[in-house]
Amino acid sequence: MHCTPGKSVGVFVALAALWVGPAPAEAAEAAIVIEHVTLIDGTGHPAQPDMTVVMDGGRFQKVGPSALAASAAGRHIDGRGKFLIPGLMDMHIHLRGGTVINKDGVSKTTVTLEQGRAEGTAALHSFLYCGVTSVFDAGNVPDFIFGLRDEERSGKLLAPRIFAAGGIVTAPGSHGSGNGSTDVESWPQAKPALDAAFARKPDLVKITLEEHGWGARPMIPLLDLALMANIIQYANDHGIRTTIHISSELRAREAIFAGADNLAHPPVQGPVSDSFIKLMGAKRVPMVTTLTIGENYSRLVEHPEYLDQPFYKASLSASEIAMLKSTRRDEYSKSLWTWYWKLMTPQAEENVHKLHEGGATLVLGTDQTSGPATHREMELLAAAGIAPAAIIRIATLNAATFLGRERDMGSIEAGKLADAVLLNADPTVTIENAKAIALVIKGGEIVDESKLELAGGKVARRYAP
């Protein structure tokens, strides 16, 4: 909305009511004022032209029509012809740098802390460069990921906001066992191990409910359902939300009725039933999309040229890109796993589309470890038939709901954390335009791209206001 000549005083008063926050004189000079911008606030509301957004003290202070913002104090940025969206949020990553898993899929080689931190920092900077201002690590070596999280929160590390599960909770030998996991077998004998895990203050507890035996995967032990229900209740009693790894409708149903707060993946083993779509619409248990992790295999085999895109060239070293195009591509071309996902990704996309249409709360997540993957996930959601405006909400406010932080972040509203991306093109026309980044803002401060330690090398500043 905006005020135009000839409108009634009543309309002007209604517009003024949108202009919330302290008076302009109270704003500090350190404030950032983006004016005359088209606002896409993440709530699902239609785009609002000619708006002004004031950020100060790490939060959005004022959001309203530019006609009322002429006296707002601070650093002014002309947003004419540009579009402001909330910072993107990837709610399923596994940050690289913790361990190296050998080809047998079992043994692990721990890299040095220095090596791991450098890899992890480059990946985190890749997310920032791509407009991702918050990530959730859904399972990693606890010392590694919590150390980085603490540095980010203390201001020592330039990075997206890091939320982390630490070690996965599961049955011995089940999916995610190892790598600092908390393996449990019975109740209440599991309590001491859980107490130790909770002492690290995970932002969510990640639990896996998976027996494999599908695709090219061997059978593994399955976590007992009664035990999982006790773990979920125990975590909630400690004020911690849970997210459950599933891959089928059956396991998703079991997790939901055991009390799961979130689902870490959509069902991917076959079509979802109409009753499951209705269940997800009724329960509104947030479900992370993770389409790109399966599609990533055949994409590399069939379209390695995607690695030549600017985001990938910035986020990956030249040597890693060369390795992916040669050695890794050859490995993938011979893998049954690759061709399983070639067949099943369209089914997963159809499932996600049906769930969205049925009112489910979808959340963007990639199951990967770089910013370009976040944009690929949005492309796959668009390919699944979801409208760009809805994808933006999936990647912002719905993601905050996944964390239980929807009152504090995920949309551009007064009082919320000031994470945003200024774009040179309209992402509601095509989600590809979410790549047209002018600048990234985290906590009310413009990210200084000259300080990003990207694997691809230094990058030029994209916008100089």
SELUM-716091 format. One record per residue (C-alpha): residue in three letters; x, y, z. Coordinates in steps of 0.5 Angstrom, whole numbers, padded with zeros to 4 digits, always signed. Each point is the difference from the previous one (the first is absolute). Last residue first. Example, Ala and Ser with C-alpha at 12.3 -4.5 7.8 and 13.67 -1.06 7.14 Angstrom:
BEGIN
SER+0027-0002+0014;ALA-0002-0007+0002;
//
This chain:
BEGIN
PRO+0050+0005-0004;ALA+0006-0004-0003;TYR-0003-0007-0002;ARG+0003-0006-0002;ARG+0006+0000+0003;ALA+0006-0004-0003;VAL+0001-0007+0002;LYS+0006-0003+0003;GLY+0002-0007-0001;GLY-0004-0006-0002;ALA+0000-0003+0007;LEU-0003+0006+0002;GLU+0003+0004+0006;LEU-0005+0006+0000;LYS+0003+0006+0003;SER+0000+0004-0006;GLU-0008-0002+0000;ASP-0001+0005+0006;VAL-0007-0003+0002;ILE-0004+0006+0001;GLU-0002+0001+0007;GLY-0007+0000+0003;GLY+0001-0007+0003;LYS+0002-0003-0007;ILE-0001+0004-0006;VAL+0002-0003-0007;LEU+0001+0005-0006;ALA-0002+0001-0007;ILE-0002-0008-0001;ALA-0003-0002-0007;LYS+0000-0007+0002;ALA-0007+0000+0003;ASN-0002+0002-0007;GLU+0000-0007-0002;ILE-0006-0001+0004;THR-0004+0003-0006;VAL-0005+0006+0000;THR+0000+0000+0008;PRO+0007+0001+0000;ASP+0000+0007-0003;ALA+0007+0002-0002;ASN+0006+0004+0003;LEU-0001-0003+0007;LEU+0001+0002+0007;VAL+0001-0006+0005;ALA-0003+0001+0007;ASP+0002-0002+0007;ALA-0002+0005+0005;LEU-0003-0004+0006;LYS-0007+0002+0001;GLY-0003+0006+0004;ALA-0003+0003-0006;GLU-0002-0005-0005;ILE+0005-0003-0006;SER-0001-0008+0001;GLY+0003-0006+0002;MET+0002+0003+0007;ASP-0002+0001+0007;ARG-0007-0002+0001;GLU+0001-0006-0005;ARG+0006-0003+0004;GLY-0003-0007+0002;LEU+0006-0002-0005;PHE-0005-0003-0005;THR-0004+0006+0001;ALA+0006+0004-0002;ALA+0001-0004-0007;ASN-0008+0001-0001;LEU+0002+0007+0000;THR+0006+0000-0004;ALA+0001-0005-0006;ILE-0007-0003+0000;ARG-0003+0008+0000;ILE+0005+0001-0006;ILE-0003-0006-0003;ALA-0007+0002+0000;ALA+0002+0006-0003;PRO+0003-0004-0006;ALA-0006-0004-0001;ILE+0001-0008+0001;GLY-0001-0004-0006;ALA+0006-0005+0002;ALA+0004+0003-0005;ALA+0000+0006+0005;LEU+0001-0004+0005;LEU+0006-0003-0004;GLU+0003+0007-0001;MET-0001+0002+0007;GLU+0004-0006+0002;ARG+0005+0002-0005;HIS+0001+0007+0003;THR+0001-0003+0007;ALA+0005-0005-0003;PRO+0004+0007-0003;GLY+0001+0001+0008;SER+0005-0006+0001;THR-0001-0006+0005;GLN-0005-0005-0002;ASP-0006-0003+0003;THR-0004+0006-0004;GLY-0005+0003+0005;LEU-0006+0004-0002;VAL-0006-0001+0005;LEU-0007-0002-0002;THR-0006+0001+0004;ALA-0006-0005-0003;GLY-0006+0004-0002;GLY-0002-0006-0005;GLU+0003+0004-0006;HIS+0007+0000+0003;LEU-0001-0008+0002;LYS-0002-0001-0008;HIS+0006+0004-0002;VAL+0005-0003+0005;ASN-0003-0007-0003;GLU+0001+0002-0007;GLU+0007+0002+0001;ALA+0002-0007+0004;GLN-0003-0003-0006;PRO+0004+0004-0005;THR+0006-0002+0004;MET-0001-0007+0000;LEU+0002-0002-0007;LYS+0007+0004+0000;TRP+0000-0002+0008;TYR+0001-0007-0002;TRP+0004+0001-0006;THR+0005+0004+0005;TRP+0000-0006+0005;LEU+0001-0005-0005;SER+0007+0003+0000;LYS+0004+0000-0007;SER-0001+0007-0002;TYR+0001+0002+0007;GLU+0007-0002+0000;ASP+0002+0003-0007;ARG-0003+0007+0003;ARG+0004-0001+0006;THR+0007-0001-0004;SER-0001+0005-0005;LYS-0005+0006+0000;LEU+0000+0000+0008;MET+0008-0001+0000;ALA+0000+0007-0005;ILE-0005+0003+0005;GLU+0004-0002+0006;SER+0007+0003-0003;ALA-0004+0007-0002;SER-0002+0001+0007;LEU-0007+0000+0001;SER-0005+0005+0003;ALA+0002+0006-0005;LYS+0000-0005-0006;TYR-0007-0003+0002;PHE-0003+0007+0001;PRO+0002+0002-0007;GLN-0002-0006-0004;ASP+0005-0004-0003;LEU-0002-0006+0005;TYR-0006-0001-0004;GLU+0004-0002-0006;PRO+0000-0007+0004;HIS-0007-0001-0003;GLU-0001-0008-0001;VAL+0004-0003+0005;LEU+0000+0006+0005;ARG-0007+0001-0001;SER-0001-0008+0001;TYR+0003+0000+0007;ASN-0003+0007+0003;GLU-0007-0002-0002;GLY+0000-0004+0007;ILE+0003+0006+0004;THR-0004+0005-0003;LEU-0007-0002+0002;THR+0002+0001+0007;THR-0007+0003+0002;VAL-0001+0001+0007;MET-0006-0002+0004;PRO-0003+0005+0005;VAL-0006-0004+0004;ARG-0006+0003-0003;LYS-0005-0005+0004;ALA-0006+0001-0005;GLY+0004+0001-0006;MET+0005-0005+0001;LEU-0006-0005+0002;LYS-0004+0002-0006;ILE+0006-0002-0005;PHE+0001-0006+0004;SER-0007-0002-0002;ASP+0001+0001-0007;SER+0005-0004+0000;VAL+0008+0001-0001;PRO+0003-0003-0007;GLY+0006-0004+0001;GLN+0007+0000+0004;VAL+0001+0007+0001;PRO-0004+0002+0006;PRO+0002+0007+0001;HIS+0006+0002+0005;ALA+0002+0002+0007;LEU-0007+0000+0003;ASN-0002+0005+0005;ASP-0002+0000+0007;ALA-0001-0008+0001;GLY-0005-0002+0005;ALA+0000-0008-0001;PHE-0006+0001-0004;ILE+0004+0004-0005;ALA+0006-0004+0000;GLU-0005-0006-0002;ARG-0003+0003-0005;ALA+0007+0002-0003;ARG+0002-0007+0000;LEU-0006-0002-0004;GLU+0001+0005-0005;SER+0007-0001-0001;SER+0007+0003+0000;ILE+0000+0002+0007;HIS+0005+0004+0004;ILE-0003+0003+0006;THR+0000+0007+0003;THR-0001+0002+0007;ARG-0001+0006+0004;ILE+0004+0002+0007;GLY-0003+0003+0006;HIS+0003-0006+0005;ASP-0007-0003+0000;ASN+0000+0000-0007;ALA+0006-0004+0000;TYR-0003-0005+0004;GLN-0006+0000-0003;ILE+0003-0002-0007;ILE+0005-0005+0003;ASN-0006-0003+0003;ALA-0003-0001-0006;MET+0006-0002-0004;LEU+0000-0006+0006;ALA-0007-0002-0002;LEU+0002+0000-0007;ASP+0006-0004+0000;LEU+0006+0002-0004;LEU+0001-0004-0006;PRO+0006-0004-0001;ILE+0003+0000-0008;MET-0002-0003-0006;PRO+0004+0001-0006;ARG-0001+0006-0005;ALA+0000+0000-0007;GLY-0007+0003-0001;TRP-0004-0003+0006;GLY+0002-0005+0006;HIS+0002+0006+0004;GLU-0003+0000+0008;GLU-0001+0007+0001;LEU-0003+0004+0006;THR+0006+0005+0002;ILE+0000+0005+0005;LYS+0002+0007+0000;VAL+0000+0004+0006;LEU-0001+0008-0001;ASP+0004+0006+0002;PRO+0005-0005+0004;LYS+0002+0003+0007;ARG+0006-0004+0001;ALA-0003-0003+0006;PHE-0006-0003-0004;ALA+0005-0005-0003;ALA+0003-0002+0007;ASP-0007+0000+0003;LEU-0002-0005-0006;ALA+0005-0004+0002;PRO-0002+0000+0007;LYS-0007-0001-0002;ALA+0001-0006-0005;GLN-0001-0006+0006;PRO-0007+0003+0001;TRP-0002-0003-0005;SER+0004-0005-0005;GLU+0005+0000-0006;VAL+0003+0007-0001;ASP+0006+0003-0004;THR+0002+0007+0001;SER+0004+0002-0007;GLY+0007+0003+0000;ASN+0001-0002-0007;GLY-0003-0007+0001;SER-0007-0002-0001;GLY-0003+0004-0005;HIS-0005-0005-0003;SER+0000-0006+0005;GLY+0006-0004+0003;PRO-0002+0001+0007;ALA-0007+0003+0000;THR+0000+0008-0001;VAL+0001+0007+0003;ILE+0004+0004-0005;GLY+0006+0004+0003;GLY+0000+0007-0001;ALA-0007+0003-0001;ALA+0002+0007-0002;PHE-0002+0007-0002;ILE+0005+0004-0003;ARG-0002+0008-0002;PRO+0004+0001-0006;ALA+0007+0001+0000;LEU+0006+0005+0002;LEU+0003-0003+0006;LYS+0002+0003+0007;GLY-0007+0003+0001;SER-0002-0003+0006;ARG-0005-0004-0004;GLU+0004-0002-0005;GLU+0006-0003+0004;ASP-0005-0004+0004;ARG-0003-0003-0006;LEU+0007-0001-0003;GLY+0002-0004+0007;PHE-0007-0003+0000;ILE+0001-0003-0007;PHE+0007-0003+0001;ASP-0001-0003+0007;PRO-0006-0003-0001;VAL+0002-0004-0007;ASN-0006+0001-0004;GLY-0007-0001-0001;ALA-0006+0005-0003;ASP+0004+0006+0000;PHE-0005+0006-0001;VAL+0001+0006-0004;SER-0001+0007+0001;THR+0002+0006-0005;VAL+0000-0003-0007;GLY+0000+0005-0005;CYS+0005-0003-0004;TYR+0006+0003+0002;LEU-0002-0002+0007;PHE-0001-0007-0001;SER+0007+0000-0004;HIS+0003+0003+0006;LEU-0002-0006+0004;ALA+0003-0004-0004;ALA+0007+0003+0000;THR-0001+0000+0007;GLY-0001-0007+0001;GLU+0006-0002-0005;ALA+0004+0005+0004;ARG-0002-0003+0007;GLY+0001-0007-0002;GLN+0007+0001-0002;GLU+0002+0004+0006;LEU-0004-0006+0004;THR+0004-0005-0003;VAL-0004-0005-0004;THR-0003-0006+0003;THR+0000-0006-0004;LYS-0006-0004+0000;SER-0001-0008-0002;VAL-0007-0002-0002;GLY-0002+0002-0007;ASP+0005-0004-0003;LYS+0002+0006-0004;ASN+0002+0004+0006;ILE-0004+0005+0004;VAL+0004+0006+0001;THR-0001+0004+0007;GLY-0002+0006+0002;GLY+0002+0005-0005;ARG-0007+0000-0004;LEU-0006+0003+0003;HIS-0006-0005-0001;ILE-0006+0004-0002;HIS-0007+0000+0001;MET-0004+0006+0002;ASP+0003+0005-0005;MET-0003+0007+0001;LEU+0000+0006-0005;GLY+0000+0007+0003;PRO-0006+0003+0000;ILE-0002+0003-0007;LEU+0001+0007-0003;PHE-0001+0002-0007;LYS+0004+0005-0005;GLY-0003+0005-0005;ARG+0001+0006+0005;GLY+0003-0003+0006;ASP+0004+0007+0002;ILE+0004-0002+0006;HIS+0000+0005+0006;ARG+0005+0000+0005;GLY-0004+0002+0007;ALA-0005+0005+0002;ALA-0007-0001-0003;SER-0003+0007-0002;ALA-0002-0002-0007;ALA-0004-0007+0003;LEU-0007+0002-0001;ALA-0001+0000-0007;SER+0005-0006+0000;PRO-0006-0004+0002;GLY+0002-0005+0006;VAL+0004-0004+0004;LYS+0004+0003+0006;GLN+0005-0003+0005;PHE+0002-0007-0003;ARG+0005-0002+0004;GLY+0008+0000+0002;GLY+0000+0006+0004;ASP-0003+0004-0006;MET-0003-0002-0007;VAL-0005+0005-0003;VAL-0004-0003-0006;THR-0004+0005-0005;MET-0005-0002-0005;ASP-0001+0002-0007;PRO-0004-0007-0003;GLN-0003-0005+0005;ALA+0001-0007-0003;PRO-0006-0004+0002;HIS-0001-0003+0007;GLY+0004-0007+0001;THR+0003+0001+0006;GLY+0007+0001-0003;ASP+0000+0008+0000;ILE+0000+0001-0007;LEU+0001+0007+0000;THR+0001+0004-0007;VAL+0005+0006+0002;HIS-0001+0007+0001;GLU+0005+0001+0006;ILE+0005-0005+0003;VAL+0002+0004+0007;ILE+0006-0003+0003;ALA+0001+0002+0008;ALA+0007+0002+0002;GLU-0003+0007+0001;ALA-0004-0002+0005;ALA-0008+0000+0000;GLU-0003+0004+0005;ALA-0002+0006-0004;PRO-0003-0004-0005;ALA-0006-0002+0005;PRO+0001-0007+0003;GLY-0003-0006-0004;VAL-0007-0001-0004;TRP-0001+0003-0007;LEU-0006-0004-0002;ALA-0005+0004+0004;ALA+0002+0006-0004;LEU-0003-0004-0006;ALA-0006+0000+0003;VAL+0000+0007+0002;PHE+0001+0002-0008;VAL-0005-0005-0002;GLY-0005+0004+0005;VAL+0003+0007-0003;SER-0003-0002-0006;LYS+0004-0002-0007;GLY+0000+0005-0005;PRO+0008+0001+0000;THR+0003-0007+0001;CYS+0002-0004+0006;HIS+0003-0007+0000;MET-0002-0007+0001;
//
